[in-house]
Amino acid sequence: MRTWDEFLREEEANGVVEVILILVVLIGAVVIFRSQLQALVEDLMESVSEKAEAVE
């Protein structure tokens, strides 16, 4: 049976926990800034389509 110290030093699951925390932060940022991100994407797509029309 493992001791408490060995359990605390074990690092096998640390990578998984870190990835989950990063995803939670990213999803939270998207939820908080959803309207600003949506407006930014719409402006970028509008700009791309205008410049594509100018090329034709």
C-alpha distance matrix in Angstrom:
0.0 3.8 6.6 9.7 11.7 10.0 10.2 13.8 14.7 13.9 17.4 17.4 18.8 21.1 24.0 24.0 24.1 26.8 28.9 28.7 29.8 32.6 33.8 33.8 35.9 38.3 38.8 39.4 42.0 43.7 43.9 45.3 47.8 48.6 52.4 52.7 50.9 53.0 56.2 55.2 54.5 57.7 59.7 58.2 59.0 62.5 63.0 61.9 64.2 67.1 66.7 66.4 69.7 71.3 70.4 72.1
3.8 0.0 3.7 6.7 8.2 6.2 6.7 10.2 11.0 10.5 14.2 14.7 16.2 18.0 21.1 21.5 21.4 23.9 26.2 26.2 27.1 29.8 31.2 31.3 33.2 35.6 36.3 36.9 39.3 41.2 41.6 42.8 45.1 46.2 49.9 50.1 48.3 50.5 53.6 52.5 51.9 55.3 57.0 55.5 56.5 60.0 60.4 59.3 61.8 64.6 64.1 64.0 67.3 68.8 67.9 69.7
6.6 3.7 0.0 3.8 5.5 5.3 6.4 8.9 10.2 10.9 14.7 16.1 17.3 18.5 21.9 22.5 21.8 24.1 26.8 26.7 27.1 29.9 31.7 31.5 33.0 35.7 36.6 36.8 39.1 41.3 41.6 42.5 45.0 46.3 49.9 50.0 48.4 50.8 53.8 52.6 52.4 55.7 57.4 56.0 57.2 60.6 60.9 60.0 62.6 65.3 64.8 64.8 68.1 69.5 68.8 70.7
9.7 6.7 3.8 0.0 3.8 5.5 5.0 6.3 8.7 10.1 13.5 15.4 15.9 16.6 20.2 20.8 19.5 21.7 24.7 24.4 24.4 27.4 29.2 28.7 30.1 33.0 33.9 33.9 36.2 38.5 38.7 39.4 41.9 43.4 47.0 47.0 45.6 48.1 51.0 49.9 49.9 53.2 54.8 53.5 54.9 58.2 58.5 57.8 60.4 63.0 62.6 62.8 66.1 67.4 66.9 68.9
11.7 8.2 5.5 3.8 0.0 3.8 5.4 5.2 6.3 8.7 12.1 14.6 15.7 15.7 19.3 20.6 19.4 21.0 24.2 24.5 24.2 26.8 29.1 28.9 29.9 32.7 34.0 34.0 36.0 38.4 39.0 39.5 41.8 43.4 47.0 46.7 45.3 48.0 50.7 49.4 49.4 52.9 54.2 52.8 54.3 57.6 57.7 57.0 59.8 62.2 61.6 62.0 65.3 66.4 65.8 68.0
10.0 6.2 5.3 5.5 3.8 0.0 3.8 5.5 5.2 6.2 9.9 11.9 13.6 14.3 17.5 18.8 18.3 20.1 22.9 23.4 23.7 26.2 28.2 28.4 29.7 32.2 33.5 33.9 35.9 38.0 38.8 39.6 41.8 43.1 46.8 46.6 44.8 47.4 50.3 48.9 48.6 52.1 53.5 51.9 53.3 56.7 56.8 55.9 58.6 61.1 60.5 60.6 64.0 65.2 64.4 66.4
10.2 6.7 6.4 5.0 5.4 3.8 0.0 3.8 5.5 5.3 8.8 10.4 11.2 12.1 15.6 16.2 15.5 17.7 20.4 20.5 20.9 23.6 25.4 25.4 26.9 29.5 30.5 30.9 33.1 35.2 35.7 36.7 38.9 40.2 43.9 43.9 42.2 44.6 47.6 46.4 46.0 49.5 51.0 49.6 50.8 54.2 54.5 53.7 56.2 58.9 58.4 58.5 61.8 63.1 62.5 64.4
13.8 10.2 8.9 6.3 5.2 5.5 3.8 0.0 3.8 5.6 8.1 10.8 11.1 10.8 14.5 15.6 14.3 16.0 19.1 19.3 19.1 21.7 23.9 23.7 24.8 27.6 28.9 29.0 30.9 33.3 33.9 34.6 36.8 38.4 41.9 41.7 40.2 42.9 45.6 44.3 44.3 47.7 49.1 47.8 49.2 52.5 52.7 52.0 54.7 57.2 56.7 57.0 60.3 61.5 60.9 63.0
14.7 11.0 10.2 8.7 6.3 5.2 5.5 3.8 0.0 3.8 6.2 9.4 10.9 10.3 13.6 15.5 14.8 15.9 19.0 19.9 19.8 21.9 24.3 24.7 25.6 28.0 29.7 30.0 31.7 34.0 35.0 35.7 37.6 39.2 42.8 42.3 40.5 43.3 46.0 44.4 44.3 47.8 49.1 47.5 49.0 52.3 52.2 51.4 54.2 56.7 56.0 56.2 59.6 60.7 59.9 62.1
13.9 10.5 10.9 10.1 8.7 6.2 5.3 5.6 3.8 0.0 3.8 6.0 7.9 8.4 11.4 12.9 12.9 14.5 17.0 18.0 18.6 20.7 22.6 23.3 24.6 26.8 28.2 29.0 30.8 32.8 33.8 34.9 36.7 38.0 41.6 41.3 39.4 41.9 44.8 43.3 42.8 46.3 47.8 46.1 47.3 50.8 50.8 49.8 52.5 55.1 54.4 54.5 57.9 59.1 58.2 60.3
17.4 14.2 14.7 13.5 12.1 9.9 8.8 8.1 6.2 3.8 0.0 3.8 5.6 5.3 7.8 9.9 10.3 11.3 13.7 15.1 15.8 17.5 19.6 20.6 21.8 23.6 25.3 26.3 27.8 29.7 31.0 32.2 33.8 35.0 38.6 38.2 36.1 38.7 41.5 39.9 39.4 42.9 44.3 42.5 43.8 47.2 47.2 46.1 48.9 51.5 50.7 50.8 54.2 55.4 54.5 56.5
17.4 14.7 16.1 15.4 14.6 11.9 10.4 10.8 9.4 6.0 3.8 0.0 3.8 5.7 7.1 8.3 9.8 11.4 12.9 14.2 15.8 17.4 18.8 20.2 21.9 23.3 24.6 26.1 27.8 29.2 30.6 32.1 33.7 34.5 38.2 38.0 35.6 37.9 41.0 39.4 38.6 42.1 43.7 41.8 42.7 46.3 46.4 45.1 47.7 50.5 49.8 49.5 53.0 54.4 53.4 55.2
18.8 16.2 17.3 15.9 15.7 13.6 11.2 11.1 10.9 7.9 5.6 3.8 0.0 3.8 5.5 5.3 6.4 8.8 10.2 10.9 12.5 14.5 15.7 16.8 18.7 20.3 21.3 22.7 24.7 26.1 27.2 28.8 30.5 31.3 35.0 35.0 32.8 35.0 38.1 36.8 36.0 39.4 41.2 39.5 40.4 43.9 44.3 43.2 45.6 48.4 47.9 47.8 51.1 52.6 51.8 53.6
21.1 18.0 18.5 16.6 15.7 14.3 12.1 10.8 10.3 8.4 5.3 5.7 3.8 0.0 3.8 5.5 5.1 6.2 8.7 9.9 10.6 12.3 14.3 15.3 16.6 18.4 20.0 21.1 22.7 24.5 25.8 27.0 28.6 29.7 33.4 33.1 31.0 33.5 36.4 34.9 34.4 37.9 39.4 37.7 39.0 42.4 42.6 41.6 44.3 46.9 46.3 46.4 49.8 51.1 50.4 52.4
24.0 21.1 21.9 20.2 19.3 17.5 15.6 14.5 13.6 11.4 7.8 7.1 5.5 3.8 0.0 3.8 5.5 5.1 6.2 8.6 9.9 10.6 12.4 14.3 15.5 16.6 18.4 20.0 21.3 22.7 24.4 25.8 27.0 27.9 31.6 31.2 28.8 31.2 34.2 32.5 31.7 35.3 36.8 34.9 36.0 39.5 39.6 38.5 41.1 43.8 43.1 43.1 46.5 47.8 47.0 48.9
24.0 21.5 22.5 20.8 20.6 18.8 16.2 15.6 15.5 12.9 9.9 8.3 5.3 5.5 3.8 0.0 3.8 5.4 5.2 6.2 8.7 10.0 10.7 12.4 14.4 15.5 16.5 18.3 20.1 21.2 22.5 24.3 25.8 26.4 30.1 30.1 27.7 29.8 33.0 31.6 30.7 34.1 35.9 34.2 35.1 38.6 39.0 37.9 40.3 43.2 42.8 42.6 45.8 47.4 46.7 48.4
24.1 21.4 21.8 19.5 19.4 18.3 15.5 14.3 14.8 12.9 10.3 9.8 6.4 5.1 5.5 3.8 0.0 3.8 5.5 5.1 6.2 8.6 9.9 10.5 12.4 14.3 15.3 16.4 18.4 20.0 21.0 22.4 24.3 25.2 28.9 29.0 26.9 29.3 32.3 31.1 30.6 34.0 35.7 34.3 35.5 38.8 39.3 38.5 41.0 43.6 43.4 43.5 46.7 48.2 47.7 49.6
26.8 23.9 24.1 21.7 21.0 20.1 17.7 16.0 15.9 14.5 11.3 11.4 8.8 6.2 5.1 5.4 3.8 0.0 3.8 5.4 5.1 6.2 8.6 9.9 10.7 12.4 14.2 15.3 16.6 18.5 20.0 21.1 22.5 23.7 27.4 26.9 24.9 27.5 30.3 28.8 28.5 32.0 33.4 31.9 33.3 36.6 36.8 36.1 38.8 41.3 40.9 41.1 44.4 45.7 45.2 47.3
28.9 26.2 26.8 24.7 24.2 22.9 20.4 19.1 19.0 17.0 13.7 12.9 10.2 8.7 6.2 5.2 5.5 3.8 0.0 3.8 5.5 5.1 6.2 8.6 10.0 10.6 12.2 14.1 15.4 16.5 18.3 19.9 21.1 21.8 25.5 25.2 22.8 25.1 28.1 26.6 25.9 29.4 31.0 29.4 30.4 33.9 34.2 33.3 35.8 38.5 38.1 38.2 41.4 42.8 42.3 44.2
28.7 26.2 26.7 24.4 24.5 23.4 20.5 19.3 19.9 18.0 15.1 14.2 10.9 9.9 8.6 6.2 5.1 5.4 3.8 0.0 3.8 5.5 5.1 6.2 8.7 9.9 10.5 12.2 14.3 15.3 16.4 18.2 19.9 20.5 24.2 24.5 22.3 24.4 27.6 26.6 25.9 29.2 31.1 29.8 30.8 34.1 34.8 34.1 36.4 39.1 39.1 39.1 42.2 43.8 43.6 45.3
29.8 27.1 27.1 24.4 24.2 23.7 20.9 19.1 19.8 18.6 15.8 15.8 12.5 10.6 9.9 8.7 6.2 5.1 5.5 3.8 0.0 3.8 5.4 5.1 6.3 8.7 9.9 10.5 12.4 14.3 15.3 16.4 18.3 19.4 23.1 23.0 21.3 23.8 26.7 25.7 25.5 28.8 30.4 29.4 30.8 33.9 34.4 34.1 36.6 39.0 39.0 39.4 42.4 43.9 43.8 45.8
32.6 29.8 29.9 27.4 26.8 26.2 23.6 21.7 21.9 20.7 17.5 17.4 14.5 12.3 10.6 10.0 8.6 6.2 5.1 5.5 3.8 0.0 3.8 5.4 5.2 6.2 8.6 9.8 10.6 12.4 14.3 15.3 16.4 17.6 21.3 20.8 18.7 21.4 24.1 22.7 22.5 26.0 27.4 26.2 27.6 30.8 31.1 30.7 33.3 35.7 35.6 36.0 39.1 40.4 40.3 42.3
33.8 31.2 31.7 29.2 29.1 28.2 25.4 23.9 24.3 22.6 19.6 18.8 15.7 14.3 12.4 10.7 9.9 8.6 6.2 5.1 5.4 3.8 0.0 3.8 5.4 5.1 6.0 8.4 9.8 10.5 12.2 14.1 15.3 15.7 19.4 19.5 17.2 19.4 22.5 21.5 20.8 24.1 26.0 24.8 25.8 29.1 29.8 29.3 31.5 34.2 34.3 34.5 37.4 39.1 39.0 40.8
33.8 31.3 31.5 28.7 28.9 28.4 25.4 23.7 24.7 23.3 20.6 20.2 16.8 15.3 14.3 12.4 10.5 9.9 8.6 6.2 5.1 5.4 3.8 0.0 3.8 5.5 5.2 6.0 8.6 9.9 10.5 12.1 14.1 14.9 18.6 19.0 17.3 19.5 22.6 22.0 21.8 24.8 26.8 26.1 27.2 30.2 31.2 31.0 33.2 35.7 36.1 36.5 39.2 40.9 41.1 42.9
35.9 33.2 33.0 30.1 29.9 29.7 26.9 24.8 25.6 24.6 21.8 21.9 18.7 16.6 15.5 14.4 12.4 10.7 10.0 8.7 6.3 5.2 5.4 3.8 0.0 3.8 5.5 5.0 6.2 8.7 9.9 10.5 12.1 13.7 17.2 16.9 15.6 18.3 20.9 20.0 20.4 23.5 25.0 24.4 26.0 28.9 29.5 29.6 32.0 34.2 34.5 35.3 38.0 39.4 39.7 41.8
38.3 35.6 35.7 33.0 32.7 32.2 29.5 27.6 28.0 26.8 23.6 23.3 20.3 18.4 16.6 15.5 14.3 12.4 10.6 9.9 8.7 6.2 5.1 5.5 3.8 0.0 3.8 5.4 5.1 6.2 8.6 9.9 10.5 11.5 15.1 14.7 12.7 15.3 18.1 17.0 17.0 20.3 21.8 21.0 22.4 25.4 26.1 26.0 28.4 30.7 30.9 31.6 34.4 35.8 36.1 38.1
38.8 36.3 36.6 33.9 34.0 33.5 30.5 28.9 29.7 28.2 25.3 24.6 21.3 20.0 18.4 16.5 15.3 14.2 12.2 10.5 9.9 8.6 6.0 5.2 5.5 3.8 0.0 3.8 5.4 5.1 6.2 8.6 9.9 10.0 13.8 14.4 12.5 14.4 17.6 17.3 16.9 19.8 21.9 21.5 22.4 25.3 26.5 26.5 28.4 30.9 31.6 32.0 34.5 36.3 36.8 38.4
39.4 36.9 36.8 33.9 34.0 33.9 30.9 29.0 30.0 29.0 26.3 26.1 22.7 21.1 20.0 18.3 16.4 15.3 14.1 12.2 10.5 9.8 8.4 6.0 5.0 5.4 3.8 0.0 3.8 5.4 5.1 6.1 8.5 9.6 13.1 13.7 12.8 15.0 17.7 17.7 18.1 20.8 22.6 22.7 24.0 26.6 27.7 28.2 30.2 32.3 33.1 33.9 36.3 37.9 38.7 40.4
42.0 39.3 39.1 36.2 36.0 35.9 33.1 30.9 31.7 30.8 27.8 27.8 24.7 22.7 21.3 20.1 18.4 16.6 15.4 14.3 12.4 10.6 9.8 8.6 6.2 5.1 5.4 3.8 0.0 3.8 5.4 5.1 5.9 7.9 11.2 10.9 9.9 12.8 15.1 14.6 15.5 18.3 19.7 19.7 21.5 23.9 24.7 25.3 27.6 29.5 30.2 31.2 33.6 35.0 35.8 37.8
43.7 41.2 41.3 38.5 38.4 38.0 35.2 33.3 34.0 32.8 29.7 29.2 26.1 24.5 22.7 21.2 20.0 18.5 16.5 15.3 14.3 12.4 10.5 9.9 8.7 6.2 5.1 5.4 3.8 0.0 3.8 5.5 5.3 5.3 9.0 9.3 7.6 9.8 12.7 12.5 12.7 15.4 17.3 17.4 18.6 21.1 22.3 22.8 24.8 26.9 27.8 28.6 30.9 32.6 33.4 35.1
43.9 41.6 41.6 38.7 39.0 38.8 35.7 33.9 35.0 33.8 31.0 30.6 27.2 25.8 24.4 22.5 21.0 20.0 18.3 16.4 15.3 14.3 12.2 10.5 9.9 8.6 6.2 5.1 5.4 3.8 0.0 3.8 5.7 5.2 8.6 10.2 9.6 10.9 13.8 14.6 14.9 17.0 19.2 19.8 20.8 23.0 24.6 25.3 26.9 29.0 30.3 31.0 33.0 34.9 36.0 37.5
45.3 42.8 42.5 39.4 39.5 39.6 36.7 34.6 35.7 34.9 32.2 32.1 28.8 27.0 25.8 24.3 22.4 21.1 19.9 18.2 16.4 15.3 14.1 12.1 10.5 9.9 8.6 6.1 5.1 5.5 3.8 0.0 3.8 5.7 8.2 9.0 9.6 11.6 13.5 14.3 15.6 17.6 19.1 20.1 21.7 23.5 24.8 26.0 27.8 29.4 30.7 31.9 33.8 35.4 36.7 38.4
47.8 45.1 45.0 41.9 41.8 41.8 38.9 36.8 37.6 36.7 33.8 33.7 30.5 28.6 27.0 25.8 24.3 22.5 21.1 19.9 18.3 16.4 15.3 14.1 12.1 10.5 9.9 8.5 5.9 5.3 5.7 3.8 0.0 3.8 5.7 5.4 6.1 8.5 10.1 10.6 12.2 14.3 15.5 16.5 18.3 20.0 21.1 22.5 24.4 25.8 27.1 28.4 30.4 31.7 33.1 35.0
48.6 46.2 46.3 43.4 43.4 43.1 40.2 38.4 39.2 38.0 35.0 34.5 31.3 29.7 27.9 26.4 25.2 23.7 21.8 20.5 19.4 17.6 15.7 14.9 13.7 11.5 10.0 9.6 7.9 5.3 5.2 5.7 3.8 0.0 3.8 5.5 5.2 6.0 8.6 9.8 10.5 12.1 14.2 15.3 16.4 18.2 19.9 21.0 22.4 24.2 25.8 26.7 28.5 30.3 31.6 33.1
52.4 49.9 49.9 47.0 47.0 46.8 43.9 41.9 42.8 41.6 38.6 38.2 35.0 33.4 31.6 30.1 28.9 27.4 25.5 24.2 23.1 21.3 19.4 18.6 17.2 15.1 13.8 13.1 11.2 9.0 8.6 8.2 5.7 3.8 0.0 3.8 5.5 5.1 6.2 8.6 10.0 10.5 12.3 14.2 15.4 16.4 18.3 20.0 21.1 22.5 24.4 25.7 27.0 28.7 30.4 31.9
52.7 50.1 50.0 47.0 46.7 46.6 43.9 41.7 42.3 41.3 38.2 38.0 35.0 33.1 31.2 30.1 29.0 26.9 25.2 24.5 23.0 20.8 19.5 19.0 16.9 14.7 14.4 13.7 10.9 9.3 10.2 9.0 5.4 5.5 3.8 0.0 3.8 5.4 5.2 6.2 8.7 9.9 10.6 12.3 14.3 15.3 16.5 18.4 20.1 21.1 22.6 24.3 25.9 27.1 28.8 30.7
50.9 48.3 48.4 45.6 45.3 44.8 42.2 40.2 40.5 39.4 36.1 35.6 32.8 31.0 28.8 27.7 26.9 24.9 22.8 22.3 21.3 18.7 17.2 17.3 15.6 12.7 12.5 12.8 9.9 7.6 9.6 9.6 6.1 5.2 5.5 3.8 0.0 3.8 5.4 5.0 6.2 8.5 9.9 10.5 12.2 14.1 15.3 16.4 18.3 19.9 21.1 22.4 24.3 25.8 27.1 28.9
53.0 50.5 50.8 48.1 48.0 47.4 44.6 42.9 43.3 41.9 38.7 37.9 35.0 33.5 31.2 29.8 29.3 27.5 25.1 24.4 23.8 21.4 19.4 19.5 18.3 15.3 14.4 15.0 12.8 9.8 10.9 11.6 8.5 6.0 5.1 5.4 3.8 0.0 3.8 5.4 5.2 6.1 8.6 9.9 10.6 12.2 14.2 15.3 16.5 18.3 20.1 21.0 22.6 24.4 25.9 27.3
56.2 53.6 53.8 51.0 50.7 50.3 47.6 45.6 46.0 44.8 41.5 41.0 38.1 36.4 34.2 33.0 32.3 30.3 28.1 27.6 26.7 24.1 22.5 22.6 20.9 18.1 17.6 17.7 15.1 12.7 13.8 13.5 10.1 8.6 6.2 5.2 5.4 3.8 0.0 3.8 5.5 5.1 6.1 8.6 9.9 10.5 12.2 14.2 15.4 16.4 18.4 19.9 21.1 22.6 24.5 26.1
55.2 52.5 52.6 49.9 49.4 48.9 46.4 44.3 44.4 43.3 39.9 39.4 36.8 34.9 32.5 31.6 31.1 28.8 26.6 26.6 25.7 22.7 21.5 22.0 20.0 17.0 17.3 17.7 14.6 12.5 14.6 14.3 10.6 9.8 8.6 6.2 5.0 5.4 3.8 0.0 3.8 5.5 5.2 6.2 8.6 9.9 10.6 12.3 14.3 15.4 16.6 18.3 20.1 21.2 22.7 24.8
54.5 51.9 52.4 49.9 49.4 48.6 46.0 44.3 44.3 42.8 39.4 38.6 36.0 34.4 31.7 30.7 30.6 28.5 25.9 25.9 25.5 22.5 20.8 21.8 20.4 17.0 16.9 18.1 15.5 12.7 14.9 15.6 12.2 10.5 10.0 8.7 6.2 5.2 5.5 3.8 0.0 3.8 5.4 5.1 6.1 8.5 9.8 10.5 12.2 14.2 15.3 16.3 18.3 20.0 21.1 22.8
57.7 55.3 55.7 53.2 52.9 52.1 49.5 47.7 47.8 46.3 42.9 42.1 39.4 37.9 35.3 34.1 34.0 32.0 29.4 29.2 28.8 26.0 24.1 24.8 23.5 20.3 19.8 20.8 18.3 15.4 17.0 17.6 14.3 12.1 10.5 9.9 8.5 6.1 5.1 5.5 3.8 0.0 3.8 5.5 5.2 6.1 8.6 9.9 10.6 12.2 14.3 15.2 16.5 18.4 20.1 21.4
59.7 57.0 57.4 54.8 54.2 53.5 51.0 49.1 49.1 47.8 44.3 43.7 41.2 39.4 36.8 35.9 35.7 33.4 31.0 31.1 30.4 27.4 26.0 26.8 25.0 21.8 21.9 22.6 19.7 17.3 19.2 19.1 15.5 14.2 12.3 10.6 9.9 8.6 6.1 5.2 5.4 3.8 0.0 3.8 5.5 5.1 6.1 8.6 10.0 10.5 12.3 14.1 15.4 16.6 18.5 20.3
58.2 55.5 56.0 53.5 52.8 51.9 49.6 47.8 47.5 46.1 42.5 41.8 39.5 37.7 34.9 34.2 34.3 31.9 29.4 29.8 29.4 26.2 24.8 26.1 24.4 21.0 21.5 22.7 19.7 17.4 19.8 20.1 16.5 15.3 14.2 12.3 10.5 9.9 8.6 6.2 5.1 5.5 3.8 0.0 3.8 5.4 5.1 6.2 8.7 9.9 10.6 12.2 14.3 15.4 16.6 18.7
59.0 56.5 57.2 54.9 54.3 53.3 50.8 49.2 49.0 47.3 43.8 42.7 40.4 39.0 36.0 35.1 35.5 33.3 30.4 30.8 30.8 27.6 25.8 27.2 26.0 22.4 22.4 24.0 21.5 18.6 20.8 21.7 18.3 16.4 15.4 14.3 12.2 10.6 9.9 8.6 6.1 5.2 5.5 3.8 0.0 3.8 5.4 5.0 6.2 8.6 9.9 10.4 12.3 14.2 15.4 16.8
62.5 60.0 60.6 58.2 57.6 56.7 54.2 52.5 52.3 50.8 47.2 46.3 43.9 42.4 39.5 38.6 38.8 36.6 33.9 34.1 33.9 30.8 29.1 30.2 28.9 25.4 25.3 26.6 23.9 21.1 23.0 23.5 20.0 18.2 16.4 15.3 14.1 12.2 10.5 9.9 8.5 6.1 5.1 5.4 3.8 0.0 3.8 5.5 5.2 6.2 8.6 9.8 10.6 12.4 14.4 15.7
63.0 60.4 60.9 58.5 57.7 56.8 54.5 52.7 52.2 50.8 47.2 46.4 44.3 42.6 39.6 39.0 39.3 36.8 34.2 34.8 34.4 31.1 29.8 31.2 29.5 26.1 26.5 27.7 24.7 22.3 24.6 24.8 21.1 19.9 18.3 16.5 15.3 14.2 12.2 10.6 9.8 8.6 6.1 5.1 5.4 3.8 0.0 3.8 5.5 5.2 6.2 8.5 10.0 10.6 12.5 14.6
61.9 59.3 60.0 57.8 57.0 55.9 53.7 52.0 51.4 49.8 46.1 45.1 43.2 41.6 38.5 37.9 38.5 36.1 33.3 34.1 34.1 30.7 29.3 31.0 29.6 26.0 26.5 28.2 25.3 22.8 25.3 26.0 22.5 21.0 20.0 18.4 16.4 15.3 14.2 12.3 10.5 9.9 8.6 6.2 5.0 5.5 3.8 0.0 3.8 5.5 5.2 6.1 8.6 9.9 10.7 12.6
64.2 61.8 62.6 60.4 59.8 58.6 56.2 54.7 54.2 52.5 48.9 47.7 45.6 44.3 41.1 40.3 41.0 38.8 35.8 36.4 36.6 33.3 31.5 33.2 32.0 28.4 28.4 30.2 27.6 24.8 26.9 27.8 24.4 22.4 21.1 20.1 18.3 16.5 15.4 14.3 12.2 10.6 10.0 8.7 6.2 5.2 5.5 3.8 0.0 3.8 5.5 4.9 6.2 8.6 9.9 10.8
67.1 64.6 65.3 63.0 62.2 61.1 58.9 57.2 56.7 55.1 51.5 50.5 48.4 46.9 43.8 43.2 43.6 41.3 38.5 39.1 39.0 35.7 34.2 35.7 34.2 30.7 30.9 32.3 29.5 26.9 29.0 29.4 25.8 24.2 22.5 21.1 19.9 18.3 16.4 15.4 14.2 12.2 10.5 9.9 8.6 6.2 5.2 5.5 3.8 0.0 3.8 5.4 5.2 6.3 8.9 10.2
66.7 64.1 64.8 62.6 61.6 60.5 58.4 56.7 56.0 54.4 50.7 49.8 47.9 46.3 43.1 42.8 43.4 40.9 38.1 39.1 39.0 35.6 34.3 36.1 34.5 30.9 31.6 33.1 30.2 27.8 30.3 30.7 27.1 25.8 24.4 22.6 21.1 20.1 18.4 16.6 15.3 14.3 12.3 10.6 9.9 8.6 6.2 5.2 5.5 3.8 0.0 3.8 5.4 4.9 6.4 8.9
66.4 64.0 64.8 62.8 62.0 60.6 58.5 57.0 56.2 54.5 50.8 49.5 47.8 46.4 43.1 42.6 43.5 41.1 38.2 39.1 39.4 36.0 34.5 36.5 35.3 31.6 32.0 33.9 31.2 28.6 31.0 31.9 28.4 26.7 25.7 24.3 22.4 21.0 19.9 18.3 16.3 15.2 14.1 12.2 10.4 9.8 8.5 6.1 4.9 5.4 3.8 0.0 3.8 5.4 5.2 6.6
69.7 67.3 68.1 66.1 65.3 64.0 61.8 60.3 59.6 57.9 54.2 53.0 51.1 49.8 46.5 45.8 46.7 44.4 41.4 42.2 42.4 39.1 37.4 39.2 38.0 34.4 34.5 36.3 33.6 30.9 33.0 33.8 30.4 28.5 27.0 25.9 24.3 22.6 21.1 20.1 18.3 16.5 15.4 14.3 12.3 10.6 10.0 8.6 6.2 5.2 5.4 3.8 0.0 3.8 5.4 5.3
71.3 68.8 69.5 67.4 66.4 65.2 63.1 61.5 60.7 59.1 55.4 54.4 52.6 51.1 47.8 47.4 48.2 45.7 42.8 43.8 43.9 40.4 39.1 40.9 39.4 35.8 36.3 37.9 35.0 32.6 34.9 35.4 31.7 30.3 28.7 27.1 25.8 24.4 22.6 21.2 20.0 18.4 16.6 15.4 14.2 12.4 10.6 9.9 8.6 6.3 4.9 5.4 3.8 0.0 3.8 5.5
70.4 67.9 68.8 66.9 65.8 64.4 62.5 60.9 59.9 58.2 54.5 53.4 51.8 50.4 47.0 46.7 47.7 45.2 42.3 43.6 43.8 40.3 39.0 41.1 39.7 36.1 36.8 38.7 35.8 33.4 36.0 36.7 33.1 31.6 30.4 28.8 27.1 25.9 24.5 22.7 21.1 20.1 18.5 16.6 15.4 14.4 12.5 10.7 9.9 8.9 6.4 5.2 5.4 3.8 0.0 3.8
72.1 69.7 70.7 68.9 68.0 66.4 64.4 63.0 62.1 60.3 56.5 55.2 53.6 52.4 48.9 48.4 49.6 47.3 44.2 45.3 45.8 42.3 40.8 42.9 41.8 38.1 38.4 40.4 37.8 35.1 37.5 38.4 35.0 33.1 31.9 30.7 28.9 27.3 26.1 24.8 22.8 21.4 20.3 18.7 16.8 15.7 14.6 12.6 10.8 10.2 8.9 6.6 5.3 5.5 3.8 0.0
